[in-house]
Amino acid sequence: MSGDRSWEVEHHRGDAATFHDRPVEEGTGRSVWWFEVERPTVVLGSTQQRDVVDLDRLERSGVELARRRSGGGAVWLAPGDATWVDLVIPARDPLWDDDVSRSSRWVAEAWVRCLESLGIQGARPHDGAMVEGRWSRLVCFAGLAPGEVTVDGRKVVGVSQRRTRSSARFQCAVLHRWHPGPLLDVLALSDPDRERALADLGPMAGAVHIASSAAIHDALMAALPD
């Protein structure tokens, strides 16, 4: 199925805070917003406090801090580390589902088709309840939510959702490199906890290796439902 004729597509490059603060205007139809960050950034979930970050370490490392309006743990964004794309649908769209636990199913299915078309086998949508662990409230990729995607049991696509009465915005991050160290280095952790987190988080996520960003763009656009 090809979605090119039914989805409006935009490409943006800049800072993560500006992208996350971008509103969905009234009357927006099906849209695909591709974002490319220029600098390493830690993005906090909506319920996380700034004290989860060591601000001195953050400043010394030159990493920016942003916040999204959807829940979950902190996400590390840096050039080349992940593909970030938002999928927006209006409330009147046939893809809309009032049940939040089911509402991102189509998102996961599109990503599975996308990854399979890129030759990545074993991609699976997560249909069950939220899976939480020791670090999931702190780090996004340490947990697993409905609509996210795993490959061989490792999370490769993270999805968070922002809903209003008029639209739903699914913010997706696809890992191309998984190295939790840079994120953990700027979080407010003791040295022993940082070492434990580094050891625990390594097997929880995986990376999608692609030839180019254009390849994942074309594959996702072809996988989106008409």
C-alpha positions in Angstrom: 0.0 0.0 0.0 1.3 3.4 -0.9 0.5 6.5 1.2 2.2 9.1 -0.9 -1.1 10.4 -2.3 -3.0 10.7 1.0 -0.4 12.1 3.3 1.0 15.6 3.4 4.8 15.5 4.0 7.1 18.1 5.6 10.9 18.0 6.3 12.5 20.1 9.0 15.9 20.5 10.5 16.7 22.4 13.7 16.4 22.0 17.5 14.3 19.4 19.3 12.5 21.9 21.6 11.1 23.8 18.6 9.9 20.6 17.0 8.2 19.4 20.2 6.5 22.7 20.8 5.0 22.8 17.3 1.2 22.7 17.5 -1.1 20.7 15.3 -3.2 23.4 13.7 -7.0 23.0 13.5 -7.9 21.5 10.2 -4.6 19.6 9.7 -5.2 16.4 7.7 -3.0 13.3 7.6 0.5 14.5 7.8 4.1 13.1 8.1 6.6 15.4 9.7 10.2 14.4 9.4 12.6 16.1 11.9 16.4 16.1 11.9 18.1 17.5 15.0 21.2 19.5 14.6 22.6 19.0 18.1 22.6 16.2 20.8 19.6 16.6 23.0 17.9 14.9 26.0 14.2 15.0 25.7 12.2 14.6 28.9 8.8 13.0 29.1 5.9 15.2 30.2 5.8 13.9 33.7 9.6 14.0 34.3 11.1 16.7 36.5 14.3 18.5 35.5 16.1 17.0 38.5 16.4 13.7 36.7 19.1 15.5 34.7 22.5 16.5 36.1 22.5 20.1 34.8 26.2 20.6 35.4 27.1 17.5 33.4 24.6 18.5 30.7 26.2 22.0 30.3 29.8 20.6 30.3 28.9 18.1 27.5 27.1 20.7 25.4 23.9 18.7 25.3 20.6 20.5 25.0 17.5 19.8 27.1 13.9 19.7 25.8 10.6 18.4 26.9 7.8 16.7 25.0 4.1 16.8 25.9 3.7 13.1 25.9 4.6 10.7 28.7 7.4 8.2 29.1 11.1 8.4 29.9 14.0 10.4 28.6 15.1 10.1 25.0 18.5 10.7 23.5 18.5 12.4 20.1 21.6 13.2 18.2 22.4 13.6 14.5 22.6 10.1 12.9 21.5 8.2 16.0 17.8 8.0 15.2 15.1 8.8 12.7 12.4 11.0 14.2 9.0 11.3 12.4 5.6 12.4 13.6 2.5 10.9 12.1 -0.6 13.1 12.5 -4.2 12.2 11.9 -7.4 14.2 12.5 -10.1 12.9 14.8 -12.4 12.2 11.9 -9.9 9.9 10.2 -10.8 6.2 9.8 -7.5 5.4 11.5 -8.7 7.2 14.7 -9.5 4.9 17.6 -10.9 6.2 20.9 -9.2 3.4 22.8 -5.7 4.7 23.5 -4.3 1.2 24.0 -5.4 0.3 20.4 -5.0 3.7 18.7 -1.3 3.2 17.7 -1.8 -0.3 16.3 -1.8 1.0 12.7 1.4 2.9 13.5 3.2 -0.3 14.6 1.9 -2.2 11.6 3.2 0.5 9.2 6.7 0.3 10.9 6.7 -3.4 10.6 6.0 -3.2 6.9 8.6 -0.5 6.5 11.3 -2.5 8.2 10.4 -5.7 6.3 10.7 -3.9 3.0 14.2 -2.8 4.1 15.2 -6.4 4.6 14.9 -6.4 8.4 13.4 -9.6 9.6 11.7 -10.4 12.9 10.0 -7.0 13.4 7.0 -7.4 15.8 4.4 -4.9 17.0 3.8 -4.8 20.8 0.1 -5.5 21.4 0.1 -6.2 25.1 0.0 -4.0 28.2 2.8 -1.6 29.0 6.0 -3.4 30.0 7.9 -1.6 32.7 11.2 -2.3 34.4 13.7 -0.8 36.8 14.7 2.0 34.4 11.6 2.5 32.2 10.4 5.5 34.1 13.7 7.1 33.6 14.7 6.0 30.0 12.2 5.6 27.2 13.8 2.6 25.5 13.9 0.7 28.8 10.1 0.1 28.6 7.7 -1.1 25.9 4.3 0.4 25.2 1.5 -0.6 22.8 2.2 0.4 19.2 6.0 0.1 19.6 8.1 -2.3 17.6 10.7 -4.9 18.5 13.2 -6.9 16.5 14.4 -10.2 18.1 12.9 -8.9 21.4 14.7 -5.6 21.4 12.8 -2.3 21.0 13.8 -0.5 17.9 10.9 1.9 17.4 9.6 4.0 20.2 6.2 5.7 20.0 4.6 8.4 22.1 1.2 9.9 21.5 -0.3 13.3 21.9 -4.1 13.5 21.6 -6.5 16.4 21.5 -10.2 16.4 20.6 -9.2 17.3 17.0 -6.1 15.2 16.3 -3.6 12.5 17.4 0.1 12.9 16.9 2.3 9.8 17.1 5.9 10.8 17.7 8.2 8.0 16.5 11.9 7.4 17.0 13.7 4.6 15.1 17.1 3.8 16.5 20.1 3.6 14.1 22.6 3.4 17.0 21.9 2.2 20.5 24.4 3.4 23.0 22.8 4.4 26.3 26.1 5.8 27.7 25.7 9.4 26.4 22.3 9.7 27.9 23.2 8.1 31.2 26.2 10.4 31.4 24.0 13.4 31.8 21.3 11.9 34.1 21.4 12.5 37.8 22.6 9.1 38.8 25.2 7.8 41.3 28.2 6.2 39.7 27.1 2.7 40.8 23.6 3.2 39.4 25.0 4.6 36.2 27.1 1.4 35.8 24.1 -0.8 36.6 21.9 1.1 34.2 24.5 0.8 31.4 24.7 -3.0 31.9 20.9 -3.4 32.1 19.9 -1.2 29.2 22.3 -2.6 26.6 20.2 -5.7 25.7 16.8 -3.8 25.9 17.0 -2.0 22.6 18.5 -2.6 19.2 19.5 -0.6 16.1 18.0 -0.5 12.6 20.9 -0.2 10.1 20.0 1.4 6.8 21.8 2.5 3.8 20.5 6.1 3.9 17.8 8.2 5.5 16.1 8.4 2.1 15.6 4.6 2.2 13.7 4.7 5.5 11.7 7.7 4.2 10.6 5.9 1.0 9.9 2.6 2.9 7.7 4.3 5.5 5.8 6.3 3.0 5.1 3.2 1.0 4.0 1.4 4.2 1.5 4.0 5.4 -2.2 3.1 4.9 -4.2 4.8 2.2 
